[in-house]
Structures are given as structure tokens and as C-alpha cells.
Amino acid sequence: MRGHLLRGMIAADRHYRIIQLLQKESAVRTTELASRLGVTDETIRRDLDTLHTKGDVVRTHGGATLPNHPYLSRTLDERSLLEPEKKKAIAEEAVKLIQPHDILFLDASSTVQALVKVMPHVELTVITNAHDVITMLSMEPFIKVIGTGGIYDPHSRSYYGPAVGDAVSRYNISKMFFSCNGVDPQKGISESSEEQGRCKEKVMESAEQIIVLADSTKLDVRSKYFFCDLKQVDTLVTDNQANSAFLKQFKNQKLDVIKAKV
């Protein structure tokens, strides 16, 4: 009887139940919600998309979390501890894309920090809004480092605001390397921080080649703020645990996909 009643729930009732479950459990999976509410996975996906658009939940790989879930507000140090082997492998593939005399933009992500650790000892110009990237490259004799300035965010140890856009607009950036919270084949690339997302939007206006570094846990994930359509991206560097059938969606959009071996 209970299953029959759940199957008859209207969308508004399901949305209320989904929020209730999230408040108790912080994160839920699509298949689990479908089973509990007696509806199809596709119905739950539509429910989660609706709630995400309203800002009530944040879409993740295979489910959803609340907007204030800890995953979305981890510090840079906390994020650096996640998937270190995948980030290292991605960095070792991404560094092959760098050529002498390139003018690069590097964001404040923990994945880009992994890239900085394997940077080639060649003449480069690096523009960054990341305090740690400036520190890490400060002793490199062949690399000219330019900080964007801006409003300092201690959570990510990075800068944001209009100053970032003003700084990068003066340079012809060869390649932009950045990471994100989620990569979705339909909606594009998203961040938990709107401020950081807007900074990356501005950098893209000045970059000739846009390269996103995202490990497999970030694929098919939707975070709070979408700042980039996949058509804007030239290359995705991920790891070999990424689902091949899923990646085919990106290749169909003429996006070059590189899979690093972990």
C-alpha cells in the first residue's frame, strides 16, 4: 500500500520528501531516491534538475547534496587531499601541452597545484589569481610570474573580483589551465563559488586555448554556478577511471579528451 501511495505522489510532494531526506543524510543517490519514492530514475533526475535550478540542491555524480554540503565548501588544503594520485597523473599529461614561451593562466585549484609541481624548466609567463601558485613558482629562474591582484579569499587562498579580469585582459594568453567542481555534458562546467566562476569566465575571453583538468569524480556533476559551455573548451584532461561511454559525449562535441593513466 505504501509503495502505491508513493507512486502516486505529485512532483511537489516528491520535492519536499527529497529535501527532507537530504536534511537527514546530507547526500543521496538517484537510484536510492527512486526506490524510496517508488518512481523511475528518470523521474528523480528531472526532480533533482528542477530543485537544482531553484537552488535547493546541488547535483552530484549519481545524486545530489544540499547547497551547504561540506563537499562544496572544503578549503584548498582539504581539496588537496582528495584523489591525489589522479591529480598527479592528470598533471603529468597536462604538462605535455606546455611549450616554451607560452603565456599561461593557472587558476587556484588543487589540480592545477599538481601541475605546478611538474612544470618544465623553460621560459614561460604565468598569470595567476592563486597565492600558492605565486609562492610555488617564485624561485623558478625561467618563469615570469604575474599575480592578478583582487579581493583575497582565505578559503581558497586566491583572488577574485574585477581586478582579475582587468589584469588578464592585457595579455594574449596562450593556454588557460583550470579545474572546477563539476563537468556536465549538457549544462557545461560549474563551480561552487560564483566569484571564482566569474573570474574564469573573464580569463576565457583572453585565452587562445582552454584546458580543463578534471578527475573522474567530477564528471557528470553539477555544482552551484555554471560558467562555461563545453563548446568553449578545447581539451579535457581526466583519468583512466572515467567512463568511456560518458566521455564519448564530449568527443561528439569536438572536445579533445586526454585520459591519464593512474
TANORGI-V408867 format. One record per residue. N is the residue number from 1. PHI is phi in whole degrees, -180 to 180 (* if undefined). PSI is psi in whole degrees, -180 to 180 (999 if undefined). BURIAL is I if it has 16 or more other ideal C-beta (glycine too) atoms within 10 Angstrom, else O. Layout:
# TANORGI-V408867
N,PHI,PSI,BURIAL
N,PHI,PSI,BURIAL
This chain:
# TANORGI-V408867
1,*,-43,O
2,-62,-45,O
3,-60,-38,O
4,-65,-41,O
5,-65,-41,O
6,-65,-38,I
7,-64,-25,O
8,-90,2,O
9,-64,138,I
10,-82,167,O
11,-56,-44,O
12,-61,-38,O
13,-68,-40,O
14,-64,-43,I
15,-60,-41,I
16,-63,-44,O
17,-67,-39,I
18,-62,-45,I
19,-62,-42,O
20,-58,-47,O
21,-64,-40,I
22,-66,-37,I
23,-66,-28,O
24,-86,-37,O
25,-116,-4,O
26,70,-42,O
27,-143,143,I
28,-137,155,I
29,-103,150,O
30,-57,-48,I
31,-63,-38,O
32,-67,-43,O
33,-62,-43,I
34,-60,-42,I
35,-66,-44,O
36,-67,-37,I
37,-97,0,I
38,67,35,I
39,-131,177,I
40,-79,160,O
41,-58,-39,O
42,-63,-39,O
43,-62,-44,I
44,-65,-39,I
45,-61,-42,I
46,-64,-41,O
47,-60,-46,I
48,-67,-37,I
49,-62,-43,I
50,-63,-47,O
51,-66,-35,I
52,-65,-45,I
53,-60,-36,O
54,-78,-11,O
55,87,10,O
56,-83,-28,I
57,-139,169,I
58,-122,126,I
59,-70,136,I
60,-128,178,I
61,-64,108,I
62,81,12,O
63,-180,-140,I
64,-159,160,I
65,-133,171,I
66,-76,154,I
67,-57,-27,I
68,-101,20,O
69,-62,142,I
70,-54,-30,O
71,-57,-31,I
72,-89,-7,I
73,-130,25,O
74,-70,147,I
75,-73,169,O
76,-60,-41,I
77,-63,-42,O
78,-65,-41,O
79,-67,-31,I
80,-65,-22,I
81,-84,-11,O
82,-87,131,O
83,49,50,I
84,-63,-36,O
85,-69,-38,O
86,-65,-44,I
87,-64,-39,I
88,-64,-45,I
89,-65,-41,I
90,-63,-43,I
91,-61,-40,I
92,-68,-27,I
93,-81,-43,I
94,-64,-36,I
95,-64,-23,I
96,-67,-17,O
97,-83,-10,I
98,-88,132,I
99,-117,153,O
100,-54,142,O
101,75,5,O
102,-61,148,I
103,-106,113,I
104,-109,149,I
105,-112,130,I
106,-120,129,I
107,-86,-171,I
108,-99,23,I
109,-81,158,I
110,-69,-28,I
111,-69,-41,I
112,-67,-32,I
113,-60,-38,I
114,-64,-36,I
115,-65,-42,I
116,-59,-34,I
117,-67,-20,O
118,-118,21,O
119,-61,142,I
120,-72,153,O
121,-90,69,O
122,-133,168,O
123,-70,121,O
124,-144,158,I
125,-117,127,I
126,-118,121,I
127,-105,132,I
128,-151,152,I
129,-106,13,I
130,-102,119,I
131,-59,-42,I
132,-68,-35,I
133,-64,-42,I
134,-58,-46,I
135,-65,-44,O
136,-65,-33,I
137,-98,0,I
138,-63,-25,O
139,-101,5,O
140,-79,116,I
141,-69,-24,O
142,-99,-2,O
143,-112,121,I
144,-88,123,O
145,-109,129,I
146,-122,118,I
147,-88,140,I
148,-75,-27,I
149,74,-175,O
150,126,-164,I
151,-83,127,O
152,-83,131,O
153,-111,106,I
154,-66,-23,O
155,-63,-43,O
156,-108,-1,I
157,50,52,I
158,-144,174,I
159,-115,148,I
160,-144,175,I
161,107,-180,I
162,-57,-30,O
163,-60,-32,I
164,-65,-48,I
165,-62,-41,I
166,-62,-41,O
167,-68,-47,I
168,-74,-24,I
169,-66,-16,O
170,-86,-5,O
171,-122,148,I
172,-91,94,O
173,-77,123,I
174,-69,-50,I
175,-143,137,I
176,-110,121,I
177,-109,127,I
178,-154,164,I
179,-123,-169,I
180,-165,-176,I
181,-94,-31,I
182,-154,148,I
183,-127,116,I
184,-119,133,I
185,-65,-26,I
186,-95,-48,O
187,-88,-22,I
188,104,-148,I
189,-107,137,I
190,-134,160,I
191,-130,154,I
192,-78,-24,I
193,-104,117,I
194,-63,-38,O
195,-61,-45,I
196,-68,-37,I
197,-61,-42,I
198,-66,-37,I
199,-61,-45,I
200,-66,-35,I
201,-57,-45,O
202,-66,-41,I
203,-62,-39,I
204,-59,-28,I
205,-66,-22,O
206,-110,2,I
207,-101,134,I
208,-76,-38,O
209,-130,129,O
210,-113,123,I
211,-126,120,I
212,-104,133,I
213,-108,112,I
214,-144,118,I
215,-72,168,I
216,-62,-22,I
217,-71,-15,I
218,-96,-5,I
219,-83,142,I
220,63,34,I
221,-121,140,I
222,-119,122,I
223,-102,-161,I
224,-72,-45,I
225,-126,117,I
226,-87,127,I
227,-125,-3,I
228,-152,127,I
229,-80,145,O
230,-62,-23,I
231,-66,-20,O
232,-82,-17,I
233,-92,138,I
234,-92,-41,I
235,-140,137,I
236,-114,124,I
237,-109,119,I
238,-132,-166,I
239,-112,170,I
240,-77,4,O
241,-90,-3,I
242,-70,138,I
243,-66,125,O
244,-64,-40,O
245,-64,-37,O
246,-68,-43,O
247,-65,-25,I
248,-60,-30,O
249,-61,-36,I
250,-74,-40,I
251,-64,-32,O
252,-66,-20,O
253,-96,17,O
254,63,32,O
255,-98,124,I
256,-73,125,O
257,-114,127,O
258,-115,126,I
259,-107,118,I
260,-83,144,I
261,-85,127,O
262,-103,999,O
